[in-house]
Amino acid sequence: MSEKISVLISSKETEARIKVLADQINQDFAGQTVHLLGILKGSVFFMCELAKHLTIPTTMDFISCHSYQGTTSTGTLTFSKKPEHSIEGRNVILVEDIVDTGNTLSVLIPMLLEMKPACLKLATLLDKPSRRIHPEIKIDYLGFTIEDLFVVGYGLDYDQQYRALPFIGIVEQDSEGEKKN
Ligand code: 5GP
């Protein structure tokens, strides 16, 4: 069974937008240090592109939690990697690939706040606000708002495939005509 992928946001557009976000972070944290905390694995491409444009001192770490199988949320979270480095007293920017229902972040953010960072900001490449069930999630640095579509590429997967696509794409119908979202 094969999926068809169409381009939603090009590589050029994605990278230009990430540069704008990095410039904003450089301004907001001028004279300070930031600690990027990426959520594996989806945030990796976004975080690397963002970090490339940060001119302020920057450190990086990753955490891992899982809530999705295929295109459907399981509604549960499993944390498989906690921060390796202490975030206490640091300016932490949590880097996410996409905010969907907000379930993941509604668990993760309180857990990170307990670790007493100096501040905790949220950067996400994509946002699907129409799917949100946690309106309390505040995004500080947003790449793009998208419709309720299942997207892949630029770190985002469909059953571990398509992460390495340099653009953000939509999974379209497979060979049997089954819609992917
Ligand atoms: P939430 O907890 O906000 O519902 O879901 C967040 C996570 O679900 C994201 O980090 C991502 O792993 C996954 N997710 C949500 N929407 C999509 C999507 O359109 N495509 C892919 N590949 N993953 C998604």
Backbone and ligand atoms as CSV (ligand in chain L), in Angstrom:
chain,resi,resn,atom,element,x,y,z
A,1,MET,N,N,0.857,-1.199,0.000
A,1,MET,CA,C,0.000,0.000,0.000
A,1,MET,C,C,0.891,1.246,0.000
A,2,SER,N,N,0.644,2.195,-0.903
A,2,SER,CA,C,1.488,3.393,-0.916
A,2,SER,C,C,0.627,4.641,-0.785
A,3,GLU,N,N,1.182,5.639,-0.082
A,3,GLU,CA,C,0.471,6.899,0.078
A,3,GLU,C,C,1.003,7.897,-0.936
A,4,LYS,N,N,0.136,8.825,-1.296
A,4,LYS,CA,C,0.567,9.901,-2.176
A,4,LYS,C,C,0.787,11.129,-1.300
A,5,ILE,N,N,1.912,11.805,-1.495
A,5,ILE,CA,C,2.218,12.985,-0.683
A,5,ILE,C,C,2.190,14.222,-1.570
A,6,SER,N,N,1.410,15.209,-1.179
A,6,SER,CA,C,1.451,16.465,-1.936
A,6,SER,C,C,2.010,17.569,-1.042
A,7,VAL,N,N,2.660,18.531,-1.657
A,7,VAL,CA,C,3.316,19.596,-0.898
A,7,VAL,C,C,2.271,20.574,-0.350
A,8,LEU,N,N,2.322,20.785,0.965
A,8,LEU,CA,C,1.461,21.790,1.590
A,8,LEU,C,C,2.250,23.075,1.790
A,9,ILE,N,N,3.453,22.946,2.371
A,9,ILE,CA,C,4.323,24.107,2.588
A,9,ILE,C,C,5.719,23.721,2.086
A,10,SER,N,N,6.226,24.500,1.157
A,10,SER,CA,C,7.504,24.146,0.538
A,10,SER,C,C,8.662,24.277,1.519
A,11,SER,N,N,9.744,23.665,1.149
A,11,SER,CA,C,10.967,23.732,1.943
A,11,SER,C,C,11.440,25.188,2.090
A,12,LYS,N,N,11.371,25.937,0.995
A,12,LYS,CA,C,11.826,27.332,1.001
A,12,LYS,C,C,10.986,28.171,1.975
A,13,GLU,N,N,9.677,27.974,1.890
A,13,GLU,CA,C,8.751,28.721,2.752
A,13,GLU,C,C,8.951,28.338,4.226
A,14,THR,N,N,9.160,27.049,4.464
A,14,THR,CA,C,9.353,26.561,5.830
A,14,THR,C,C,10.612,27.172,6.427
A,15,GLU,N,N,11.691,27.125,5.667
A,15,GLU,CA,C,12.956,27.626,6.201
A,15,GLU,C,C,12.936,29.138,6.390
A,16,ALA,N,N,12.272,29.842,5.496
A,16,ALA,CA,C,12.166,31.306,5.644
A,16,ALA,C,C,11.393,31.650,6.922
A,17,ARG,N,N,10.350,30.907,7.178
A,17,ARG,CA,C,9.535,31.172,8.375
A,17,ARG,C,C,10.323,30.850,9.663
A,18,ILE,N,N,11.079,29.776,9.630
A,18,ILE,CA,C,11.872,29.399,10.810
A,18,ILE,C,C,12.920,30.472,11.096
A,19,LYS,N,N,13.474,31.060,10.057
A,19,LYS,CA,C,14.451,32.145,10.240
A,19,LYS,C,C,13.792,33.334,10.953
A,20,VAL,N,N,12.552,33.627,10.597
A,20,VAL,CA,C,11.817,34.714,11.257
A,20,VAL,C,C,11.646,34.397,12.753
A,21,LEU,N,N,11.320,33.148,13.050
A,21,LEU,CA,C,11.153,32.756,14.456
A,21,LEU,C,C,12.473,32.884,15.209
A,22,ALA,N,N,13.561,32.476,14.569
A,22,ALA,CA,C,14.880,32.571,15.211
A,22,ALA,C,C,15.241,34.033,15.473
A,23,ASP,N,N,14.938,34.878,14.517
A,23,ASP,CA,C,15.227,36.314,14.698
A,23,ASP,C,C,14.450,36.854,15.894
A,24,GLN,N,N,13.205,36.412,16.031
A,24,GLN,CA,C,12.378,36.855,17.157
A,24,GLN,C,C,12.971,36.382,18.483
A,25,ILE,N,N,13.431,35.143,18.514
A,25,ILE,CA,C,14.057,34.600,19.734
A,25,ILE,C,C,15.346,35.366,20.044
A,26,ASN,N,N,16.124,35.656,19.018
A,26,ASN,CA,C,17.360,36.433,19.223
A,26,ASN,C,C,17.052,37.784,19.872
A,27,GLN,N,N,15.970,38.382,19.429
A,27,GLN,CA,C,15.565,39.684,20.002
A,27,GLN,C,C,15.056,39.515,21.428
A,28,ASP,N,N,14.167,38.545,21.623
A,28,ASP,CA,C,13.530,38.362,22.935
A,28,ASP,C,C,14.536,37.992,24.019
A,29,PHE,N,N,15.584,37.274,23.629
A,29,PHE,CA,C,16.563,36.805,24.619
A,29,PHE,C,C,17.933,37.454,24.411
A,30,ALA,N,N,17.934,38.636,23.840
A,30,ALA,CA,C,19.213,39.336,23.604
A,30,ALA,C,C,19.987,39.447,24.918
A,31,GLY,N,N,21.263,39.085,24.885
A,31,GLY,CA,C,22.105,39.171,26.072
A,31,GLY,C,C,21.941,38.001,27.031
A,32,GLN,N,N,21.095,37.028,26.657
A,32,GLN,CA,C,20.862,35.876,27.520
A,32,GLN,C,C,21.207,34.573,26.784
A,33,THR,N,N,21.033,33.484,27.497
A,33,THR,CA,C,21.271,32.161,26.913
A,33,THR,C,C,19.926,31.423,26.835
A,34,VAL,N,N,19.722,30.643,25.779
A,34,VAL,CA,C,18.505,29.817,25.723
A,34,VAL,C,C,18.866,28.337,25.658
A,35,HIS,N,N,17.940,27.535,26.177
A,35,HIS,CA,C,18.110,26.085,26.181
A,35,HIS,C,C,16.961,25.494,25.373
A,36,LEU,N,N,17.275,24.963,24.198
A,36,LEU,CA,C,16.238,24.358,23.356
A,36,LEU,C,C,15.993,22.926,23.828
A,37,LEU,N,N,14.725,22.616,24.071
A,37,LEU,CA,C,14.366,21.270,24.525
A,37,LEU,C,C,13.402,20.682,23.499
A,38,GLY,N,N,13.933,19.816,22.649
A,38,GLY,CA,C,13.132,19.273,21.548
A,38,GLY,C,C,12.426,17.992,21.932
A,39,ILE,N,N,11.214,17.834,21.420
A,39,ILE,CA,C,10.446,16.610,21.660
A,39,ILE,C,C,10.714,15.664,20.476
A,40,LEU,N,N,11.371,14.553,20.781
A,40,LEU,CA,C,11.714,13.567,19.738
A,40,LEU,C,C,10.458,12.871,19.227
A,41,LYS,N,N,10.442,12.436,17.954
A,41,LYS,CA,C,11.498,12.726,17.017
A,41,LYS,C,C,11.096,13.871,16.081
A,42,GLY,N,N,9.834,14.207,16.129
A,42,GLY,CA,C,9.279,15.120,15.134
A,42,GLY,C,C,9.902,16.499,15.085
A,43,SER,N,N,10.439,16.960,16.226
A,43,SER,CA,C,10.936,18.336,16.276
A,43,SER,C,C,12.355,18.493,15.749
A,44,VAL,N,N,13.012,17.382,15.427
A,44,VAL,CA,C,14.455,17.442,15.153
A,44,VAL,C,C,14.818,18.390,14.000
A,45,PHE,N,N,14.121,18.273,12.889
A,45,PHE,CA,C,14.460,19.118,11.732
A,45,PHE,C,C,14.196,20.587,12.052
A,46,PHE,N,N,13.050,20.848,12.675
A,46,PHE,CA,C,12.675,22.218,13.045
A,46,PHE,C,C,13.704,22.783,14.023
A,47,MET,N,N,14.058,21.996,15.031
A,47,MET,CA,C,14.990,22.491,16.054
A,47,MET,C,C,16.354,22.792,15.458
A,48,CYS,N,N,16.848,21.927,14.581
A,48,CYS,CA,C,18.168,22.167,13.970
A,48,CYS,C,C,18.144,23.420,13.105
A,49,GLU,N,N,17.078,23.580,12.334
A,49,GLU,CA,C,16.981,24.758,11.466
A,49,GLU,C,C,16.892,26.032,12.302
A,50,LEU,N,N,16.129,25.951,13.390
A,50,LEU,CA,C,15.985,27.101,14.293
A,50,LEU,C,C,17.345,27.442,14.918
A,51,ALA,N,N,18.016,26.422,15.424
A,51,ALA,CA,C,19.295,26.623,16.121
A,51,ALA,C,C,20.343,27.246,15.199
A,52,LYS,N,N,20.299,26.877,13.916
A,52,LYS,CA,C,21.282,27.405,12.953
A,52,LYS,C,C,21.238,28.918,12.863
A,53,HIS,N,N,20.067,29.490,13.151
A,53,HIS,CA,C,19.892,30.941,13.007
A,53,HIS,C,C,19.918,31.686,14.330
A,54,LEU,N,N,20.158,30.974,15.429
A,54,LEU,CA,C,20.236,31.662,16.723
A,54,LEU,C,C,21.647,32.222,16.899
A,55,THR,N,N,21.705,33.496,17.199
A,55,THR,CA,C,23.013,34.144,17.374
A,55,THR,C,C,23.339,34.314,18.855
A,56,ILE,N,N,22.379,34.002,19.721
A,56,ILE,CA,C,22.607,34.061,21.162
A,56,ILE,C,C,23.139,32.695,21.626
A,57,PRO,N,N,23.833,32.646,22.773
A,57,PRO,CA,C,24.331,31.355,23.248
A,57,PRO,C,C,23.169,30.371,23.450
A,58,THR,N,N,23.329,29.174,22.892
A,58,THR,CA,C,22.224,28.200,22.855
A,58,THR,C,C,22.723,26.814,23.261
A,59,THR,N,N,21.980,26.159,24.140
A,59,THR,CA,C,22.260,24.759,24.442
A,59,THR,C,C,21.050,23.939,24.000
A,60,MET,N,N,21.231,22.635,23.865
A,60,MET,CA,C,20.162,21.789,23.325
A,60,MET,C,C,20.052,20.469,24.077
A,61,ASP,N,N,18.824,19.998,24.193
A,61,ASP,CA,C,18.569,18.686,24.792
A,61,ASP,C,C,17.276,18.154,24.155
A,62,PHE,N,N,17.013,16.872,24.374
A,62,PHE,CA,C,15.800,16.268,23.813
A,62,PHE,C,C,15.075,15.440,24.872
A,63,ILE,N,N,13.786,15.371,24.721
A,63,ILE,CA,C,12.978,14.462,25.526
A,63,ILE,C,C,12.122,13.640,24.560
A,64,SER,N,N,11.553,12.575,25.059
A,64,SER,CA,C,10.726,11.744,24.191
A,64,SER,C,C,9.438,11.334,24.892
A,65,CYS,N,N,8.338,11.486,24.200
A,65,CYS,CA,C,7.059,10.993,24.704
A,65,CYS,C,C,6.210,10.609,23.500
A,66,HIS,N,N,5.347,9.655,23.691
A,66,HIS,CA,C,4.583,9.128,22.549
A,66,HIS,C,C,3.093,9.138,22.837
A,67,SER,N,N,2.333,9.628,21.873
A,67,SER,CA,C,0.886,9.612,22.059
A,67,SER,C,C,0.136,9.163,20.815
A,68,TYR,N,N,0.858,8.919,19.724
A,68,TYR,CA,C,0.169,8.604,18.465
A,68,TYR,C,C,0.599,7.283,17.874
A,69,GLN,N,N,-0.334,6.579,17.258
A,69,GLN,CA,C,-0.031,5.408,16.430
A,69,GLN,C,C,-0.753,5.631,15.119
A,70,GLY,N,N,-0.018,5.575,14.007
A,70,GLY,CA,C,-0.654,5.847,12.720
A,70,GLY,C,C,-1.190,7.271,12.720
A,71,THR,N,N,-2.407,7.466,12.297
A,71,THR,CA,C,-2.972,8.810,12.225
A,71,THR,C,C,-3.966,9.076,13.343
A,72,THR,N,N,-4.050,8.167,14.310
A,72,THR,CA,C,-5.062,8.319,15.350
A,72,THR,C,C,-4.441,8.426,16.727
A,73,SER,N,N,-4.868,9.402,17.523
A,73,SER,CA,C,-4.338,9.543,18.867
A,73,SER,C,C,-4.775,8.367,19.724
A,74,THR,N,N,-3.832,7.851,20.539
A,74,THR,CA,C,-4.205,6.781,21.460
A,74,THR,C,C,-4.795,7.368,22.732
A,75,GLY,N,N,-4.582,8.682,22.911
A,75,GLY,CA,C,-5.107,9.346,24.105
A,75,GLY,C,C,-4.270,9.104,25.343
A,76,THR,N,N,-3.140,8.408,25.196
A,76,THR,CA,C,-2.265,8.168,26.342
A,76,THR,C,C,-0.855,8.650,26.017
A,77,LEU,N,N,-0.091,8.925,27.066
A,77,LEU,CA,C,1.275,9.415,26.893
A,77,LEU,C,C,2.260,8.479,27.571
A,78,THR,N,N,3.345,8.205,26.896
A,78,THR,CA,C,4.428,7.441,27.512
A,78,THR,C,C,5.700,8.269,27.396
A,79,PHE,N,N,6.334,8.540,28.527
A,79,PHE,CA,C,7.588,9.293,28.504
A,79,PHE,C,C,8.741,8.299,28.491
A,80,SER,N,N,9.543,8.359,27.451
A,80,SER,CA,C,10.664,7.410,27.375
A,80,SER,C,C,12.023,8.077,27.515
A,81,LYS,N,N,12.065,9.384,27.515
A,81,LYS,CA,C,13.333,10.077,27.761
A,81,LYS,C,C,13.078,11.408,28.452
A,82,LYS,N,N,13.563,11.531,29.667
A,82,LYS,CA,C,13.448,12.790,30.400
A,82,LYS,C,C,14.607,13.695,30.010
A,83,PRO,N,N,14.572,14.993,30.377
A,83,PRO,CA,C,15.718,15.860,30.027
A,83,PRO,C,C,17.007,15.299,30.618
A,84,GLU,N,N,18.068,15.342,29.819
A,84,GLU,CA,C,19.356,14.833,30.288
A,84,GLU,C,C,20.034,15.878,31.176
A,85,HIS,N,N,19.803,17.150,30.852
A,85,HIS,CA,C,20.430,18.246,31.591
A,85,HIS,C,C,19.365,18.986,32.386
A,86,SER,N,N,19.750,19.446,33.557
A,86,SER,CA,C,18.806,20.185,34.394
A,86,SER,C,C,18.314,21.438,33.658
A,87,ILE,N,N,17.032,21.729,33.831
A,87,ILE,CA,C,16.508,22.956,33.212
A,87,ILE,C,C,16.284,24.041,34.275
A,88,GLU,N,N,16.636,23.728,35.514
A,88,GLU,CA,C,16.407,24.701,36.595
A,88,GLU,C,C,17.160,25.999,36.318
A,89,GLY,N,N,16.439,27.111,36.409
A,89,GLY,CA,C,17.039,28.427,36.235
A,89,GLY,C,C,17.371,28.793,34.799
A,90,ARG,N,N,17.020,27.942,33.836
A,90,ARG,CA,C,17.363,28.220,32.432
A,90,ARG,C,C,16.172,28.784,31.667
A,91,ASN,N,N,16.494,29.530,30.613
A,91,ASN,CA,C,15.462,30.001,29.684
A,91,ASN,C,C,15.194,28.871,28.699
A,92,VAL,N,N,14.146,28.124,28.954
A,92,VAL,CA,C,13.879,26.927,28.154
A,92,VAL,C,C,12.874,27.244,27.048
A,93,ILE,N,N,13.213,26.809,25.845
A,93,ILE,CA,C,12.244,26.869,24.746
A,93,ILE,C,C,11.937,25.428,24.359
A,94,LEU,N,N,10.718,25.022,24.646
A,94,LEU,CA,C,10.260,23.680,24.295
A,94,LEU,C,C,9.947,23.693,22.804
A,95,VAL,N,N,10.546,22.759,22.078
A,95,VAL,CA,C,10.403,22.762,20.620
A,95,VAL,C,C,9.586,21.535,20.197
A,96,GLU,N,N,8.448,21.816,19.575
A,96,GLU,CA,C,7.501,20.766,19.182
A,96,GLU,C,C,7.309,20.824,17.666
A,97,ASP,N,N,6.940,19.690,17.075
A,97,ASP,CA,C,6.678,19.693,15.632
A,97,ASP,C,C,5.299,20.275,15.326
A,98,ILE,N,N,4.283,19.778,16.057
A,98,ILE,CA,C,2.918,20.216,15.776
A,98,ILE,C,C,2.083,20.132,17.052
A,99,VAL,N,N,1.270,21.135,17.272
A,99,VAL,CA,C,0.314,21.083,18.380
A,99,VAL,C,C,-1.044,20.748,17.771
A,100,ASP,N,N,-1.603,19.649,18.242
A,100,ASP,CA,C,-2.859,19.150,17.694
A,100,ASP,C,C,-3.932,19.315,18.780
A,101,THR,N,N,-4.257,18.260,19.495
A,101,THR,CA,C,-5.246,18.395,20.571
A,101,THR,C,C,-4.687,19.176,21.759
A,102,GLY,N,N,-3.354,19.109,21.912
A,102,GLY,CA,C,-2.714,19.726,23.083
A,102,GLY,C,C,-2.543,18.737,24.229
A,103,ASN,N,N,-2.955,17.494,24.015
A,103,ASN,CA,C,-2.837,16.474,25.077
A,103,ASN,C,C,-1.396,16.316,25.549
A,104,THR,N,N,-0.482,16.190,24.617
A,104,THR,CA,C,0.929,15.972,24.967
A,104,THR,C,C,1.435,17.114,25.838
A,105,LEU,N,N,1.222,18.326,25.374
A,105,LEU,CA,C,1.771,19.486,26.088
A,105,LEU,C,C,1.041,19.740,27.395
A,106,SER,N,N,-0.220,19.349,27.475
A,106,SER,CA,C,-0.956,19.580,28.724
A,106,SER,C,C,-0.390,18.726,29.855
A,107,VAL,N,N,0.299,17.646,29.517
A,107,VAL,CA,C,0.974,16.815,30.519
A,107,VAL,C,C,2.414,17.274,30.694
A,108,LEU,N,N,3.041,17.531,29.594
A,108,LEU,CA,C,4.471,17.834,29.605
A,108,LEU,C,C,4.807,19.185,30.241
A,109,ILE,N,N,4.054,20.212,29.912
A,109,ILE,CA,C,4.393,21.553,30.405
A,109,ILE,C,C,4.359,21.622,31.941
A,110,PRO,N,N,3.311,21.127,32.599
A,110,PRO,CA,C,3.346,21.136,34.076
A,110,PRO,C,C,4.530,20.358,34.643
A,111,MET,N,N,4.878,19.241,33.986
A,111,MET,CA,C,6.025,18.444,34.450
A,111,MET,C,C,7.321,19.262,34.350
A,112,LEU,N,N,7.473,19.987,33.270
A,112,LEU,CA,C,8.688,20.796,33.090
A,112,LEU,C,C,8.701,21.995,34.042
A,113,LEU,N,N,7.538,22.585,34.275
A,113,LEU,CA,C,7.476,23.732,35.191
A,113,LEU,C,C,7.890,23.341,36.607
A,114,GLU,N,N,7.609,22.092,36.977
A,114,GLU,CA,C,8.033,21.599,38.296
A,114,GLU,C,C,9.553,21.576,38.426
A,115,MET,N,N,10.225,21.557,37.288
A,115,MET,CA,C,11.706,21.536,37.303
A,115,MET,C,C,12.289,22.940,37.411
A,116,LYS,N,N,11.424,23.938,37.584
A,116,LYS,CA,C,11.782,25.321,37.865
A,116,LYS,C,C,12.718,25.999,36.840
A,117,PRO,N,N,12.329,25.988,35.569
A,117,PRO,CA,C,13.103,26.782,34.606
A,117,PRO,C,C,12.906,28.273,34.900
A,118,ALA,N,N,13.850,29.126,34.474
A,118,ALA,CA,C,13.667,30.572,34.651
A,118,ALA,C,C,12.429,31.005,33.865
A,119,CYS,N,N,12.301,30.451,32.659
A,119,CYS,CA,C,11.068,30.656,31.881
A,119,CYS,C,C,10.903,29.458,30.961
A,120,LEU,N,N,9.672,29.235,30.538
A,120,LEU,CA,C,9.393,28.114,29.634
A,120,LEU,C,C,8.534,28.642,28.491
A,121,LYS,N,N,9.133,28.707,27.310
A,121,LYS,CA,C,8.410,29.150,26.115
A,121,LYS,C,C,8.155,27.941,25.224
A,122,LEU,N,N,7.187,28.110,24.329
A,122,LEU,CA,C,6.846,27.024,23.411
A,122,LEU,C,C,7.019,27.469,21.962
A,123,ALA,N,N,7.840,26.704,21.238
A,123,ALA,CA,C,7.975,26.932,19.789
A,123,ALA,C,C,7.438,25.703,19.081
A,124,THR,N,N,6.569,25.913,18.117
A,124,THR,CA,C,6.070,24.782,17.329
A,124,THR,C,C,6.062,25.150,15.852
A,125,LEU,N,N,6.443,24.186,15.045
A,125,LEU,CA,C,6.465,24.449,13.602
A,125,LEU,C,C,5.047,24.611,13.071
A,126,LEU,N,N,4.141,23.778,13.576
A,126,LEU,CA,C,2.767,23.781,13.059
A,126,LEU,C,C,1.760,23.800,14.191
A,127,ASP,N,N,0.598,24.346,13.897
A,127,ASP,CA,C,-0.499,24.361,14.860
A,127,ASP,C,C,-1.795,24.020,14.131
A,128,LYS,N,N,-2.572,23.123,14.745
A,128,LYS,CA,C,-3.902,22.785,14.203
A,128,LYS,C,C,-4.932,23.218,15.232
A,129,PRO,N,N,-5.245,24.506,15.327
A,129,PRO,CA,C,-6.116,24.994,16.398
A,129,PRO,C,C,-7.520,24.405,16.388
A,130,SER,N,N,-7.980,23.976,15.212
A,130,SER,CA,C,-9.345,23.432,15.153
A,130,SER,C,C,-9.464,22.106,15.902
A,131,ARG,N,N,-8.346,21.479,16.217
A,131,ARG,CA,C,-8.343,20.187,16.915
A,131,ARG,C,C,-8.109,20.337,18.417
A,132,ARG,N,N,-7.886,21.574,18.867
A,132,ARG,CA,C,-7.444,21.771,20.259
A,132,ARG,C,C,-8.514,21.415,21.278
A,133,ILE,N,N,-8.123,20.619,22.289
A,133,ILE,CA,C,-9.022,20.419,23.426
A,133,ILE,C,C,-8.410,20.993,24.702
A,134,HIS,N,N,-7.218,21.591,24.578
A,134,HIS,CA,C,-6.570,22.244,25.724
A,134,HIS,C,C,-6.272,23.694,25.357
A,135,PRO,N,N,-7.263,24.568,25.492
A,135,PRO,CA,C,-7.057,25.963,25.081
A,135,PRO,C,C,-6.018,26.697,25.918
A,136,GLU,N,N,-5.623,26.107,27.050
A,136,GLU,CA,C,-4.628,26.767,27.907
A,136,GLU,C,C,-3.215,26.736,27.300
A,137,ILE,N,N,-3.005,25.915,26.274
A,137,ILE,CA,C,-1.669,25.834,25.665
A,137,ILE,C,C,-1.389,27.120,24.894
A,138,LYS,N,N,-0.333,27.835,25.309
A,138,LYS,CA,C,0.011,29.109,24.664
A,138,LYS,C,C,1.285,28.922,23.832
A,139,ILE,N,N,1.163,29.253,22.561
A,139,ILE,CA,C,2.320,29.106,21.666
A,139,ILE,C,C,3.036,30.454,21.563
A,140,ASP,N,N,4.336,30.458,21.854
A,140,ASP,CA,C,5.108,31.702,21.806
A,140,ASP,C,C,5.735,31.936,20.434
A,141,TYR,N,N,6.170,30.859,19.790
A,141,TYR,CA,C,6.807,30.974,18.472
A,141,TYR,C,C,6.171,29.944,17.553
A,142,LEU,N,N,5.381,30.434,16.603
A,142,LEU,CA,C,4.604,29.553,15.723
A,142,LEU,C,C,5.046,29.684,14.269
A,143,GLY,N,N,5.310,28.525,13.662
A,143,GLY,CA,C,5.644,28.512,12.238
A,143,GLY,C,C,4.424,28.782,11.390
A,144,PHE,N,N,3.516,27.819,11.335
A,144,PHE,CA,C,2.329,27.925,10.480
A,144,PHE,C,C,1.091,27.341,11.161
A,145,THR,N,N,-0.027,27.983,10.942
A,145,THR,CA,C,-1.318,27.418,11.341
A,145,THR,C,C,-1.846,26.647,10.143
A,146,ILE,N,N,-2.294,25.412,10.389
A,146,ILE,CA,C,-2.845,24.619,9.278
A,146,ILE,C,C,-4.245,24.120,9.618
A,147,GLU,N,N,-4.930,23.688,8.580
A,147,GLU,CA,C,-6.264,23.082,8.741
A,147,GLU,C,C,-6.122,21.709,9.395
A,148,ASP,N,N,-7.237,21.066,9.616
A,148,ASP,CA,C,-7.236,19.724,10.198
A,148,ASP,C,C,-6.853,18.691,9.126
A,149,LEU,N,N,-5.530,18.625,8.892
A,149,LEU,CA,C,-4.988,17.707,7.881
A,149,LEU,C,C,-3.904,16.880,8.535
A,150,PHE,N,N,-3.697,15.663,8.081
A,150,PHE,CA,C,-2.587,14.875,8.603
A,150,PHE,C,C,-1.375,15.153,7.724
A,151,VAL,N,N,-0.346,15.753,8.330
A,151,VAL,CA,C,0.821,16.178,7.561
A,151,VAL,C,C,2.053,15.346,7.906
A,152,VAL,N,N,2.961,15.299,6.942
A,152,VAL,CA,C,4.229,14.583,7.122
A,152,VAL,C,C,5.360,15.453,6.581
A,153,GLY,N,N,6.582,15.008,6.848
A,153,GLY,CA,C,7.751,15.718,6.329
A,153,GLY,C,C,8.305,16.701,7.335
A,154,TYR,N,N,9.520,17.157,7.081
A,154,TYR,CA,C,10.213,18.094,7.971
A,154,TYR,C,C,10.194,17.569,9.415
A,155,GLY,N,N,10.391,16.271,9.552
A,155,GLY,CA,C,10.433,15.640,10.880
A,155,GLY,C,C,9.186,14.866,11.240
A,156,LEU,N,N,8.076,15.195,10.611
A,156,LEU,CA,C,6.807,14.534,10.932
A,156,LEU,C,C,6.663,13.231,10.142
A,157,ASP,N,N,6.161,12.212,10.817
A,157,ASP,CA,C,6.101,10.902,10.184
A,157,ASP,C,C,4.682,10.391,9.979
A,158,TYR,N,N,4.611,9.367,9.151
A,158,TYR,CA,C,3.414,8.530,9.103
A,158,TYR,C,C,3.939,7.111,9.298
A,159,ASP,N,N,3.699,6.550,10.484
A,159,ASP,CA,C,4.278,5.257,10.857
A,159,ASP,C,C,5.774,5.205,10.553
A,160,GLN,N,N,6.480,6.245,11.019
A,160,GLN,CA,C,7.945,6.381,10.914
A,160,GLN,C,C,8.445,6.669,9.502
A,161,GLN,N,N,7.571,6.812,8.547
A,161,GLN,CA,C,8.014,7.161,7.192
A,161,GLN,C,C,7.855,8.664,6.963
A,162,TYR,N,N,8.573,9.155,5.978
A,162,TYR,CA,C,8.449,10.514,5.437
A,162,TYR,C,C,9.057,11.621,6.293
A,163,ARG,N,N,9.693,11.289,7.431
A,163,ARG,CA,C,10.267,12.349,8.266
A,163,ARG,C,C,11.276,13.196,7.499
A,164,ALA,N,N,12.024,12.555,6.615
A,164,ALA,CA,C,13.146,13.243,5.960
A,164,ALA,C,C,12.726,14.076,4.754
A,165,LEU,N,N,11.445,14.122,4.439
A,165,LEU,CA,C,11.018,14.991,3.341
A,165,LEU,C,C,11.378,16.433,3.679
A,166,PRO,N,N,11.927,17.193,2.738
A,166,PRO,CA,C,12.363,18.558,3.054
A,166,PRO,C,C,11.227,19.585,3.089
A,167,PHE,N,N,10.006,19.134,2.819
A,167,PHE,CA,C,8.837,20.021,2.818
A,167,PHE,C,C,7.770,19.440,3.737
A,168,ILE,N,N,6.721,20.212,3.989
A,168,ILE,CA,C,5.594,19.701,4.773
A,168,ILE,C,C,4.533,19.257,3.768
A,169,GLY,N,N,4.154,17.993,3.863
A,169,GLY,CA,C,3.240,17.437,2.875
A,169,GLY,C,C,1.992,16.846,3.496
A,170,ILE,N,N,1.043,16.603,2.627
A,170,ILE,CA,C,-0.215,15.986,3.059
A,170,ILE,C,C,-0.259,14.552,2.561
A,171,VAL,N,N,-0.645,13.659,3.465
A,171,VAL,CA,C,-0.836,12.264,3.065
A,171,VAL,C,C,-2.208,12.178,2.407
A,172,GLU,N,N,-2.196,11.800,1.141
A,172,GLU,CA,C,-3.470,11.703,0.437
A,172,GLU,C,C,-3.950,10.260,0.409
A,173,GLN,N,N,-4.916,9.984,-0.405
A,173,GLN,CA,C,-5.514,8.648,-0.447
A,173,GLN,C,C,-4.487,7.608,-0.855
A,174,ASP,N,N,-4.601,6.416,-0.257
A,174,ASP,CA,C,-3.725,5.320,-0.680
A,174,ASP,C,C,-4.341,4.632,-1.894
A,175,SER,N,N,-3.701,3.541,-2.326
A,175,SER,CA,C,-4.124,2.859,-3.557
A,175,SER,C,C,-5.525,2.263,-3.461
A,176,GLU,N,N,-5.993,2.054,-2.192
A,176,GLU,CA,C,-7.346,1.482,-2.043
A,176,GLU,C,C,-8.398,2.550,-1.824
A,177,GLY,N,N,-7.958,3.829,-1.915
A,177,GLY,CA,C,-8.910,4.915,-1.798
A,177,GLY,C,C,-9.262,5.289,-0.375
A,178,GLU,N,N,-8.486,4.773,0.610
A,178,GLU,CA,C,-8.773,5.078,2.018
A,178,GLU,C,C,-8.157,6.415,2.367
A,179,LYS,N,N,-8.951,7.355,2.930
A,179,LYS,CA,C,-8.453,8.665,3.274
A,179,LYS,C,C,-7.608,8.544,4.533
A,180,LYS,N,N,-6.492,9.319,4.617
A,180,LYS,CA,C,-5.565,9.193,5.722
A,180,LYS,C,C,-5.850,10.122,6.887
A,181,ASN,N,N,-6.899,10.853,6.883
A,181,ASN,CA,C,-7.228,11.682,8.056
A,181,ASN,C,C,-8.731,11.743,8.229
L,1,5GP,P1,P,-1.373,16.384,20.545
L,1,5GP,O1,O,-0.951,15.804,21.862
L,1,5GP,O2,O,-1.257,17.881,20.497
L,1,5GP,O3,O,-2.726,15.900,20.127
L,1,5GP,O4,O,-0.431,15.767,19.466
L,1,5GP,C1,C,0.884,16.148,19.320
L,1,5GP,C2,C,1.653,15.100,18.566
L,1,5GP,O5,O,0.804,14.328,17.701
L,1,5GP,C3,C,2.659,15.739,17.652
L,1,5GP,O6,O,3.870,15.977,18.322
L,1,5GP,C4,C,2.793,14.706,16.567
L,1,5GP,O7,O,3.735,13.724,16.939
L,1,5GP,C5,C,1.432,14.064,16.477
L,1,5GP,N1,N,0.630,14.669,15.398
L,1,5GP,C6,C,-0.440,15.468,15.515
L,1,5GP,N2,N,-0.892,15.832,14.308
L,1,5GP,C7,C,-0.080,15.249,13.420
L,1,5GP,C8,C,-0.003,15.283,11.994
L,1,5GP,O8,O,-0.782,15.913,11.269
L,1,5GP,N3,N,0.998,14.566,11.425
L,1,5GP,C9,C,1.895,13.842,12.149
L,1,5GP,N4,N,2.834,13.189,11.476
L,1,5GP,N5,N,1.863,13.812,13.491
L,1,5GP,C10,C,0.893,14.511,14.105
